[in-house]
Amino acid sequence: MHPNALLNHASELVLQVLRLDHPADAVVSRYFRDHRQLGPRERATLAETAYAVLRRKPLYEHLARAGSGARERRLAILGFHGSRDFLNGALSPQEKSWLKSCDAVTAAELRPEDVHNLPAWLVEPLRAQVGDEFDALAANLLETAPLDLRVNTLKMKRAEAEKGLARAAIQSEATPHSPWGLRVHGKPPLQKLALFTEGALEVQDEGSQLLALLLDAKRGEMVADFCAGAGGKTLAIGAGMRSTGRLYAFDVSAHRLAALKPRLARSGLSNVHPVAIAHERDERIKRLAGKMDRVLVDAPCSGLGTLRRNPDLKWRQSPKDVQELTAKQQAILTSAARLVKPGGRLVYATCSVLSEENEAIATAFGAAHADFVPLNVAEVLTTLKVPDATALCSPATESEGEGRVPAGQFLRLWPHRHGTDGFFAAAWQRK
């Protein structure tokens, strides 16, 4: 495709994603469906360009002010994912001169918001948690996330899967903490790979794998994944159960559960039972009260731990959205807890980095439910032979009104520290 034609597509896609009225991945997918003539390379260039603009929106908008022409074209030029020689084939002499001046801008000349590229409301909560590591975290959130795979141990051992990928000329290495994970170099096409189509591999961030591991579901148990979504954690839990017992995959979205079906068919699992529910107080939930050995609540959240994958979220979320989510999280956790039988385990998790959605929810739940005894996550993961488990968890803190929270109480994964998405988890055992 001619450089100018591709830049025109990039400009239009940037315009559409910056409306922020739908998730960026959905906008990109719809654009590709509407322009089926685009080849794989062109699609990759367009998608990466759109995501680059979302990641560095404040910086690019600052630099774009000095240019001329349509705003979306200037932003697409700044974020263009491809060789400069190819891009220059689409630029006017004036645009080339402007882009050269942009290249010459140094970090010292920029405002802080043009460096960290985060909304103002999110900066202080992150600084309060990571302190001097804020700049490292902000820089890491501007990078693309690695591609992690989970080996379906029902079908294959990790070492065997790694060799299978090598035979397909795909480099990978064992993830440092999850015993099921492989981290792949680059972004190779996996959909037609036999290891993938036959269910030996699933795409899943290492942090997400650790949540399933923390639940530690055993063979023959009754288990519920309360907010299953498309079922990534469900499949990991089911494999850990060796396809025995009964594993419910609950979700309020039948559409999301439908996405689980082909993955479930590939997995070889026979113990998973997807169930669409109307809400967390659904009658089908009430009938199972007190019967579950393990319950995972991967609650709906802001998703701000996934900004490397979903940079649009930092512009689509707001403090008001977070406040509404925390009320929903509290209600869901309270309802899900009713399923747990005496002696059973409850795990609450999010892919958020905000304490309001994490420690605050866990602390409030513990204060209101004396029959649930908190488990030290670092100790649980150490028992499960997770390497350096303490480094994956929260340090000791003083919690206002609740006293001291011991070290290792919560799982606390940060992209810049652990190479995973941002995750939180708390665990309890019912008396």
LOMI-978991 format. One record per residue (C-alpha): residue number from 0; residue in three letters; x, y, z. Coordinates in steps of 0.25 Angstrom, whole numbers. Each point is the difference from the previous one (the first is absolute). Example, Ala and Ser with C-alpha at 12.3 -4.5 7.8 and 13.67 -1.06 7.14 Angstrom:
residues 2
(0; ALA; (49; -18; 31))
(1; SER; (6; 14; -2))
//
This chain:
residues 431
(0; MET; (0; 0; 0))
(1; HIS; (5; 14; -3))
(2; PRO; (5; 7; 12))
(3; ASN; (-10; 12; -1))
(4; ALA; (-12; -10; -1))
(5; LEU; (5; -8; 13))
(6; LEU; (2; 14; 7))
(7; ASN; (-14; 4; -4))
(8; HIS; (-5; -13; 6))
(9; ALA; (8; 2; 13))
(10; SER; (-6; 14; 1))
(11; GLU; (-14; -5; -1))
(12; LEU; (3; -11; 10))
(13; VAL; (6; 10; 10))
(14; LEU; (-12; 9; -2))
(15; GLN; (-9; -11; 4))
(16; VAL; (7; -6; 12))
(17; LEU; (2; 14; 6))
(18; ARG; (-15; 2; 0))
(19; LEU; (1; -10; 12))
(20; ASP; (-14; -4; -1))
(21; HIS; (3; -15; -1))
(22; PRO; (12; -8; 4))
(23; ALA; (12; 2; -9))
(24; ASP; (1; -15; -4))
(25; ALA; (-14; 0; -4))
(26; VAL; (2; 12; -9))
(27; VAL; (12; -6; -6))
(28; SER; (-7; -13; -3))
(29; ARG; (-12; 7; -6))
(30; TYR; (9; 8; -9))
(31; PHE; (7; -12; -5))
(32; ARG; (-13; -7; -3))
(33; ASP; (-5; 13; -8))
(34; HIS; (14; 0; -8))
(35; ARG; (2; -15; -3))
(36; GLN; (10; 4; -11))
(37; LEU; (10; 3; 10))
(38; GLY; (11; -11; 2))
(39; PRO; (6; -5; 13))
(40; ARG; (12; 10; -1))
(41; GLU; (-9; 12; -2))
(42; ARG; (-9; -4; 11))
(43; ALA; (12; -2; 9))
(44; THR; (5; 14; -4))
(45; LEU; (-14; 7; 2))
(46; ALA; (-3; -7; 14))
(47; GLU; (14; 3; 5))
(48; THR; (-1; 15; -4))
(49; ALA; (-14; 1; 6))
(50; TYR; (5; -5; 13))
(51; ALA; (13; 8; 0))
(52; VAL; (-9; 13; -1))
(53; LEU; (-8; -5; 12))
(54; ARG; (12; -3; 8))
(55; ARG; (6; 14; -2))
(56; LYS; (-12; 8; -3))
(57; PRO; (4; 12; 9))
(58; LEU; (14; 0; -6))
(59; TYR; (-4; -1; -15))
(60; GLU; (-11; 10; 2))
(61; HIS; (10; 10; 6))
(62; LEU; (9; -2; -12))
(63; ALA; (-11; 0; -10))
(64; ARG; (-4; 14; 3))
(65; ALA; (12; 5; -8))
(66; GLY; (-4; -7; -12))
(67; SER; (-11; 2; -10))
(68; GLY; (-11; -8; -7))
(69; ALA; (-10; -9; 6))
(70; ARG; (3; -3; 15))
(71; GLU; (-2; -15; -2))
(72; ARG; (11; 0; -11))
(73; ARG; (10; 7; 8))
(74; LEU; (-2; -10; 11))
(75; ALA; (1; -12; -9))
(76; ILE; (13; 5; -5))
(77; LEU; (5; 2; 14))
(78; GLY; (-4; -14; 4))
(79; PHE; (2; -7; -14))
(80; HIS; (5; -14; 2))
(81; GLY; (10; -3; -11))
(82; SER; (13; 5; -7))
(83; ARG; (2; 15; -1))
(84; ASP; (4; -2; -15))
(85; PHE; (-14; -6; -3))
(86; LEU; (-7; 11; 8))
(87; ASN; (8; 11; -7))
(88; GLY; (-6; -5; -13))
(89; ALA; (-14; 5; 5))
(90; LEU; (5; 13; 6))
(91; SER; (0; 14; -6))
(92; PRO; (13; 9; 1))
(93; GLN; (-7; 8; 11))
(94; GLU; (-4; -13; 8))
(95; LYS; (14; -5; -1))
(96; SER; (6; 13; 5))
(97; TRP; (-10; -1; 12))
(98; LEU; (3; -14; 3))
(99; LYS; (15; 3; 0))
(100; SER; (-3; 11; 11))
(101; CYS; (-8; -10; 8))
(102; ASP; (12; -10; 0))
(103; ALA; (9; 11; 5))
(104; VAL; (-9; 3; 13))
(105; THR; (7; -5; 12))
(106; ALA; (-7; -5; 13))
(107; ALA; (5; 12; 8))
(108; GLU; (-9; 9; -9))
(109; LEU; (-12; -8; 3))
(110; ARG; (-10; 1; 11))
(111; PRO; (-2; -11; 10))
(112; GLU; (-13; -5; -6))
(113; ASP; (7; -1; -14))
(114; VAL; (10; -9; 6))
(115; HIS; (-9; -9; 9))
(116; ASN; (-12; 0; -10))
(117; LEU; (-10; -3; 11))
(118; PRO; (-13; 8; 4))
(119; ALA; (2; 10; 11))
(120; TRP; (-10; -8; 9))
(121; LEU; (9; -13; 0))
(122; VAL; (13; 6; 3))
(123; GLU; (-1; 3; 15))
(124; PRO; (-6; -14; 3))
(125; LEU; (11; -7; -7))
(126; ARG; (11; 9; 6))
(127; ALA; (-6; -3; 14))
(128; GLN; (2; -15; -2))
(129; VAL; (13; -1; -8))
(130; GLY; (8; 13; 5))
(131; ASP; (13; 1; -7))
(132; GLU; (-4; -11; -10))
(133; PHE; (-10; 9; -6))
(134; ASP; (8; 4; -12))
(135; ALA; (4; -14; -3))
(136; LEU; (-14; -5; 1))
(137; ALA; (-5; 11; -9))
(138; ALA; (11; -3; -10))
(139; ASN; (-4; -15; 0))
(140; LEU; (-15; 3; -2))
(141; LEU; (4; 6; -13))
(142; GLU; (6; -13; -5))
(143; THR; (-7; -12; -7))
(144; ALA; (-2; -11; 9))
(145; PRO; (7; -14; -2))
(146; LEU; (-8; -11; -6))
(147; ASP; (-2; -11; 11))
(148; LEU; (-5; -14; -3))
(149; ARG; (-6; -10; 10))
(150; VAL; (3; -15; -2))
(151; ASN; (-12; -9; 1))
(152; THR; (7; -10; 9))
(153; LEU; (-12; -9; -2))
(154; LYS; (6; -2; -14))
(155; MET; (15; 3; 1))
(156; LYS; (11; 4; 9))
(157; ARG; (6; 14; -1))
(158; ALA; (14; -5; -5))
(159; GLU; (-7; -8; -11))
(160; ALA; (-8; 12; -4))
(161; GLU; (13; 9; 0))
(162; LYS; (6; -10; -10))
(163; GLY; (-12; -1; -8))
(164; LEU; (1; 15; -2))
(165; ALA; (14; 0; -3))
(166; ARG; (-3; -10; -11))
(167; ALA; (-9; 10; -6))
(168; ALA; (11; 11; 1))
(169; ILE; (-6; 7; 12))
(170; GLN; (9; 3; 11))
(171; SER; (-6; 0; 14))
(172; GLU; (5; -2; 14))
(173; ALA; (-6; -4; 13))
(174; THR; (-7; 11; 8))
(175; PRO; (7; 3; 13))
(176; HIS; (-11; -3; 10))
(177; SER; (-12; -8; -7))
(178; PRO; (3; -15; -1))
(179; TRP; (-9; 0; -13))
(180; GLY; (5; 12; -7))
(181; LEU; (9; 3; -13))
(182; ARG; (4; 14; -4))
(183; VAL; (1; 1; -15))
(184; HIS; (10; 9; -7))
(185; GLY; (-8; 10; -10))
(186; LYS; (-14; -2; -4))
(187; PRO; (0; -13; -9))
(188; PRO; (-13; -5; -6))
(189; LEU; (-5; -11; 9))
(190; GLN; (-15; -2; -5))
(191; LYS; (5; -11; -11))
(192; LEU; (10; -6; 9))
(193; ALA; (-3; -15; 3))
(194; LEU; (4; 2; 15))
(195; PHE; (-11; 11; 0))
(196; THR; (-11; -6; -8))
(197; GLU; (1; -13; 8))
(198; GLY; (-1; 7; 13))
(199; ALA; (14; -2; 6))
(200; LEU; (2; 15; 1))
(201; GLU; (-9; 12; 4))
(202; VAL; (4; 15; 0))
(203; GLN; (0; 5; 14))
(204; ASP; (8; 10; 8))
(205; GLU; (9; -6; 11))
(206; GLY; (-7; 8; 10))
(207; SER; (-13; -6; -4))
(208; GLN; (6; -14; 1))
(209; LEU; (4; 3; 14))
(210; LEU; (-14; 4; 4))
(211; ALA; (-5; -14; -4))
(212; LEU; (12; -6; 7))
(213; LEU; (-3; 7; 13))
(214; LEU; (-14; -6; 0))
(215; ASP; (7; -13; 0))
(216; ALA; (-13; -8; -4))
(217; LYS; (2; -15; 3))
(218; ARG; (-5; -13; -8))
(219; GLY; (-14; -3; 3))
(220; GLU; (-4; 13; 6))
(221; MET; (-12; 10; -2))
(222; VAL; (6; 13; -5))
(223; ALA; (-6; 13; -6))
(224; ASP; (6; 10; -9))
(225; PHE; (-10; 11; 4))
(226; CYS; (4; 10; -11))
(227; ALA; (5; -9; -10))
(228; GLY; (-1; 9; -13))
(229; ALA; (6; -7; -12))
(230; GLY; (6; -11; 10))
(231; GLY; (15; 1; 0))
(232; LYS; (1; -2; 15))
(233; THR; (-11; -10; -1))
(234; LEU; (8; -9; -9))
(235; ALA; (13; 1; 8))
(236; ILE; (-8; -4; 13))
(237; GLY; (-7; -11; -8))
(238; ALA; (14; -6; -4))
(239; GLY; (5; 1; 14))
(240; MET; (-12; -8; 4))
(241; ARG; (4; -10; -11))
(242; SER; (-14; 1; -6))
(243; THR; (-6; -6; 13))
(244; GLY; (-11; 5; 9))
(245; ARG; (-9; 11; -4))
(246; LEU; (4; 14; -4))
(247; TYR; (-10; 11; -2))
(248; ALA; (3; 12; -10))
(249; PHE; (-10; 10; 4))
(250; ASP; (-2; 14; -7))
(251; VAL; (-11; 10; -2))
(252; SER; (4; 1; -15))
(253; ALA; (-4; -12; -9))
(254; HIS; (8; 6; -11))
(255; ARG; (13; -1; 8))
(256; LEU; (-3; -14; 4))
(257; ALA; (-3; -4; -15))
(258; ALA; (15; 4; -2))
(259; LEU; (4; -11; 10))
(260; LYS; (-7; -11; -8))
(261; PRO; (11; -2; -11))
(262; ARG; (11; 1; 10))
(263; LEU; (-7; -10; 9))
(264; ALA; (-1; -9; -12))
(265; ARG; (15; 1; -3))
(266; SER; (4; -2; 15))
(267; GLY; (-6; -14; 1))
(268; LEU; (-6; 4; 14))
(269; SER; (-13; -7; 3))
(270; ASN; (-3; 6; 14))
(271; VAL; (-3; 14; -4))
(272; HIS; (-14; 5; 0))
(273; PRO; (-3; 14; -5))
(274; VAL; (-12; 6; 6))
(275; ALA; (-5; 14; -4))
(276; ILE; (-7; 7; 12))
(277; ALA; (-8; 13; 1))
(278; HIS; (8; 6; 11))
(279; GLU; (8; -4; 12))
(280; ARG; (-13; -4; 8))
(281; ASP; (-5; -9; -11))
(282; GLU; (-9; -12; 6))
(283; ARG; (10; -10; -6))
(284; ILE; (11; 7; 9))
(285; LYS; (-9; -2; 12))
(286; ARG; (-2; -14; -2))
(287; LEU; (15; -3; 0))
(288; ALA; (2; 8; 13))
(289; GLY; (10; -7; 10))
(290; LYS; (3; -11; -10))
(291; MET; (13; 5; -7))
(292; ASP; (14; -4; 4))
(293; ARG; (6; 12; -7))
(294; VAL; (-5; 13; -6))
(295; LEU; (8; 10; -9))
(296; VAL; (-6; 14; -1))
(297; ASP; (8; 6; -11))
(298; ALA; (-9; 13; 1))
(299; PRO; (-4; 10; -10))
(300; CYS; (10; 11; 1))
(301; SER; (7; 12; -6))
(302; GLY; (10; -8; -7))
(303; LEU; (11; 10; 2))
(304; GLY; (10; -11; 3))
(305; THR; (-1; -4; -15))
(306; LEU; (4; 14; -6))
(307; ARG; (11; -6; -8))
(308; ARG; (-11; -8; -8))
(309; ASN; (-11; 9; 2))
(310; PRO; (5; 14; 0))
(311; ASP; (-14; 6; -4))
(312; LEU; (-4; -3; 15))
(313; LYS; (7; 11; 6))
(314; TRP; (-8; 10; -9))
(315; ARG; (-13; -7; 1))
(316; GLN; (0; -2; 16))
(317; SER; (-3; 11; 10))
(318; PRO; (0; 1; 15))
(319; LYS; (-15; -1; -1))
(320; ASP; (1; -13; -8))
(321; VAL; (9; -6; 11))
(322; GLN; (-10; 4; 11))
(323; GLU; (-11; -7; -7))
(324; LEU; (9; -12; -2))
(325; THR; (3; -1; 15))
(326; ALA; (-14; -1; 4))
(327; LYS; (-2; -11; -10))
(328; GLN; (13; -7; 4))
(329; GLN; (-5; 0; 15))
(330; ALA; (-14; -6; -4))
(331; ILE; (6; -11; -9))
(332; LEU; (10; -4; 11))
(333; THR; (-10; -1; 11))
(334; SER; (-10; -8; -9))
(335; ALA; (11; -10; -5))
(336; ALA; (5; -2; 14))
(337; ARG; (-13; -7; 3))
(338; LEU; (4; -11; -9))
(339; VAL; (12; -4; 8))
(340; LYS; (-2; -12; 10))
(341; PRO; (7; 0; 14))
(342; GLY; (15; -3; -3))
(343; GLY; (-1; 5; -14))
(344; ARG; (8; 11; -7))
(345; LEU; (-4; 13; -5))
(346; VAL; (9; 8; -9))
(347; TYR; (-3; 15; -4))
(348; ALA; (8; 5; -12))
(349; THR; (0; 12; -10))
(350; CYS; (9; 5; -11))
(351; SER; (0; 14; 6))
(352; VAL; (12; 7; 6))
(353; LEU; (-9; 9; 9))
(354; SER; (-1; -2; 15))
(355; GLU; (-15; 4; 0))
(356; GLU; (-3; -13; -9))
(357; ASN; (10; -9; 8))
(358; GLU; (4; 2; 14))
(359; ALA; (-12; 8; 4))
(360; ILE; (-10; -10; -5))
(361; ALA; (8; -12; 7))
(362; THR; (1; 8; 13))
(363; ALA; (-15; 4; 0))
(364; PHE; (-4; -15; -3))
(365; GLY; (9; -5; 11))
(366; ALA; (-5; 10; 10))
(367; ALA; (-15; -4; -3))
(368; HIS; (2; -15; -1))
(369; ALA; (7; -6; 12))
(370; ASP; (-3; -14; -5))
(371; PHE; (11; 2; -11))
(372; VAL; (14; -1; 5))
(373; PRO; (10; 7; -9))
(374; LEU; (11; -8; -6))
(375; ASN; (14; 5; -2))
(376; VAL; (2; -1; -15))
(377; ALA; (15; 0; 1))
(378; GLU; (-1; -12; 9))
(379; VAL; (-10; -7; -9))
(380; LEU; (8; 2; -13))
(381; THR; (13; -4; 7))
(382; THR; (-7; -13; 4))
(383; LEU; (-4; -2; -15))
(384; LYS; (15; 2; -3))
(385; VAL; (-1; 13; -7))
(386; PRO; (14; 6; -1))
(387; ASP; (3; 12; 8))
(388; ALA; (-15; 1; 4))
(389; THR; (3; 11; 10))
(390; ALA; (4; 10; -11))
(391; LEU; (-14; -2; -6))
(392; CYS; (-7; 5; 12))
(393; SER; (-3; 12; 8))
(394; PRO; (10; 5; 11))
(395; ALA; (-5; 2; 14))
(396; THR; (-9; 13; 1))
(397; GLU; (-7; 8; 10))
(398; SER; (-15; 0; -4))
(399; GLU; (-8; 12; 6))
(400; GLY; (-10; -6; 10))
(401; GLU; (4; -14; -3))
(402; GLY; (14; -1; 6))
(403; ARG; (12; -6; -6))
(404; VAL; (-1; -9; -13))
(405; PRO; (11; -10; 1))
(406; ALA; (10; -2; -12))
(407; GLY; (-5; -9; -10))
(408; GLN; (-15; 1; 3))
(409; PHE; (-4; 4; -15))
(410; LEU; (5; -4; -13))
(411; ARG; (5; 13; -7))
(412; LEU; (5; -1; -14))
(413; TRP; (6; 13; -7))
(414; PRO; (4; 0; -14))
(415; HIS; (13; 7; 2))
(416; ARG; (4; -9; 11))
(417; HIS; (-5; -14; -4))
(418; GLY; (-2; 1; -15))
(419; THR; (-14; -4; 1))
(420; ASP; (-13; 8; -1))
(421; GLY; (-4; 7; 13))
(422; PHE; (-8; -9; 9))
(423; PHE; (-5; -1; 14))
(424; ALA; (-5; -12; 8))
(425; ALA; (-5; -3; 14))
(426; ALA; (-3; -13; 6))
(427; TRP; (-8; -5; 12))
(428; GLN; (-4; -14; 6))
(429; ARG; (-14; -1; 5))
(430; LYS; (-1; -5; 15))
//
